[in-house]
Amino acid sequence: MKKKYDFSNSIKNPYAKKVKKQISIKIENDTIIYFKELAIKVGIPYQNLMNSYLTDCAIKNIKPNLQWSK
């Protein structure tokens, strides 16, 4: 290991603004299976697919259309 490093020619990380935060969330098994199967079809990890979908919803300000039964 060097005693000193030269960072004068370094560039900023372009992904630093999109830092992800790890959370714990309970998701139904059927939902996870759906995203896992879809992820295989599109060729990306299912967690990335879920994140991309939720990000797209947030960007487009999509609100869920839920009807609660009594």
Backbone as numpy.savetxt, mean C-alpha at the origin, in Angstrom:
# Nx Ny Nz CAx CAy CAz Cx Cy Cz
34.93 -0.47 7.08 34.11 0.69 7.08 34.99 1.94 7.08
34.59 2.90 6.27 35.35 4.14 6.20 35.04 5.02 7.41
35.99 5.87 7.73 35.76 6.82 8.82 34.88 7.97 8.35
34.97 8.31 7.05 34.21 9.41 6.48 33.63 8.99 5.13
32.44 9.45 4.82 31.80 9.19 3.53 31.47 10.51 2.87
31.56 10.53 1.54 31.26 11.75 0.78 29.86 11.64 0.19
28.93 12.44 0.70 27.56 12.44 0.21 27.27 13.68 -0.64
28.28 14.37 -1.09 28.08 15.62 -1.84 27.38 15.39 -3.18
27.52 14.22 -3.78 26.88 13.94 -5.07 25.62 13.09 -4.92
25.13 12.92 -3.72 23.95 12.09 -3.50 22.69 12.83 -3.91
21.64 12.06 -4.18 20.34 12.65 -4.52 19.32 12.22 -3.48
18.26 13.01 -3.34 17.21 12.70 -2.38 16.43 11.47 -2.85
15.97 10.72 -1.92 15.14 9.55 -2.22 13.79 10.03 -2.75
13.43 9.67 -4.00 12.16 10.14 -4.56 10.95 9.51 -3.88
11.15 8.44 -3.14 10.04 7.76 -2.47 9.87 8.20 -1.02
10.72 9.08 -0.56 10.70 9.48 0.85 9.38 10.14 1.23
8.73 10.82 0.31 7.46 11.46 0.61 6.34 10.44 0.77
6.51 9.26 0.20 5.48 8.24 0.24 5.84 7.15 1.25
6.26 7.57 2.41 6.63 6.63 3.45 5.37 5.89 3.91
5.48 4.58 4.02 4.35 3.77 4.46 4.43 3.57 5.96
3.27 3.47 6.57 3.19 3.23 8.00 2.59 1.85 8.23
3.27 1.06 9.01 2.76 -0.28 9.31 1.66 -0.18 10.35
0.54 -0.82 10.05 -0.59 -0.84 10.98 -1.08 -2.28 11.14
-1.92 -2.47 12.11 -2.57 -3.76 12.30 -4.05 -3.56 11.99
-4.58 -4.42 11.13 -5.98 -4.29 10.73 -6.58 -5.68 10.59
-7.82 -5.83 11.02 -8.50 -7.11 10.89 -9.32 -7.10 9.61
-9.01 -8.04 8.72 -9.71 -8.15 7.45 -10.26 -9.56 7.34
-11.48 -9.67 6.85 -12.12 -10.97 6.73 -11.33 -11.86 5.77
-11.33 -13.17 6.06 -10.59 -14.13 5.25 -10.99 -14.10 3.78
-12.30 -13.98 3.50 -12.77 -13.96 2.11 -12.19 -12.78 1.35
-12.04 -11.66 2.03 -11.48 -10.47 1.40 -10.00 -10.68 1.08
-9.27 -11.27 2.00 -7.85 -11.55 1.77 -7.68 -12.54 0.62
-8.51 -13.57 0.60 -8.44 -14.56 -0.48 -8.70 -13.88 -1.83
-9.70 -13.00 -1.88 -10.02 -12.29 -3.11 -8.80 -11.50 -3.61
-8.19 -10.73 -2.72 -7.04 -9.91 -3.13 -5.82 -10.77 -3.46
-5.64 -11.87 -2.79 -4.52 -12.76 -3.10 -4.68 -13.36 -4.50
-5.90 -13.80 -4.83 -6.15 -14.36 -6.15 -5.99 -13.30 -7.24
-6.50 -12.11 -6.98 -6.36 -11.01 -7.94 -4.90 -10.61 -8.11
-4.16 -10.62 -7.02 -2.74 -10.26 -7.06 -1.94 -11.22 -7.93
-2.29 -12.49 -7.86 -1.61 -13.48 -8.72 -1.87 -13.16 -10.18
-3.11 -12.81 -10.51 -3.49 -12.50 -11.90 -2.75 -11.27 -12.43
-2.59 -10.24 -11.58 -1.94 -9.01 -12.05 -0.43 -9.00 -11.79
0.04 -9.96 -11.00 1.48 -10.13 -10.81 2.15 -9.21 -9.82
1.40 -8.80 -8.78 2.01 -8.00 -7.71 1.60 -8.60 -6.37
2.34 -8.35 -5.31 1.96 -8.86 -4.00 0.60 -8.32 -3.56
-0.17 -9.16 -2.87 -1.54 -8.76 -2.52 -1.59 -7.54 -1.60
-0.59 -7.38 -0.72 -0.61 -6.21 0.16 -0.37 -4.93 -0.65
0.47 -5.00 -1.66 0.68 -3.84 -2.54 -0.58 -3.53 -3.32
-1.27 -4.58 -3.76 -2.52 -4.40 -4.49 -3.57 -3.73 -3.61
-3.70 -4.20 -2.38 -4.66 -3.60 -1.45 -4.31 -2.14 -1.17
-3.02 -1.87 -0.98 -2.58 -0.50 -0.73 -2.88 0.39 -1.94
-2.60 -0.12 -3.14 -2.86 0.66 -4.36 -4.34 0.95 -4.51
-5.17 -0.04 -4.23 -6.62 0.14 -4.32 -7.10 1.20 -3.32
-6.66 1.09 -2.08 -7.08 2.05 -1.06 -6.55 3.45 -1.35
-5.33 3.53 -1.87 -4.76 4.83 -2.25 -5.58 5.46 -3.36
-5.97 4.65 -4.36 -6.79 5.14 -5.46 -8.14 5.66 -4.95
-8.74 4.93 -4.01 -10.00 5.39 -3.41 -9.82 6.73 -2.70
-8.72 6.87 -1.97 -8.46 8.11 -1.24 -8.23 9.27 -2.19
-7.46 9.04 -3.26 -7.18 10.11 -4.23 -8.46 10.56 -4.92
-9.32 9.60 -5.26 -10.57 9.90 -5.97 -11.71 10.26 -5.02
-11.41 10.28 -3.72 -12.40 10.62 -2.69 -13.64 9.73 -2.79
-13.41 8.45 -3.03 -14.50 7.49 -3.14 -14.97 7.12 -1.74
-16.26 7.25 -1.53 -16.84 6.92 -0.24 -17.60 5.60 -0.39
-17.53 4.73 0.61 -18.23 3.45 0.50 -19.74 3.63 0.49
-20.40 2.80 -0.26 -21.86 2.80 -0.32 -22.36 1.61 0.49
-22.44 1.80 1.79 -22.81 0.72 2.70 -24.25 0.88 3.17
-24.94 -0.23 3.24 -26.30 -0.23 3.79 -26.32 -1.25 4.91
-26.51 -0.74 6.11 -26.50 -1.61 7.28 -27.89 -2.20 7.48
-27.94 -3.50 7.68 -29.24 -4.14 7.93 -29.52 -4.16 9.43
-30.78 -4.09 9.76 -31.17 -4.08 11.18 -31.55 -5.45 11.64
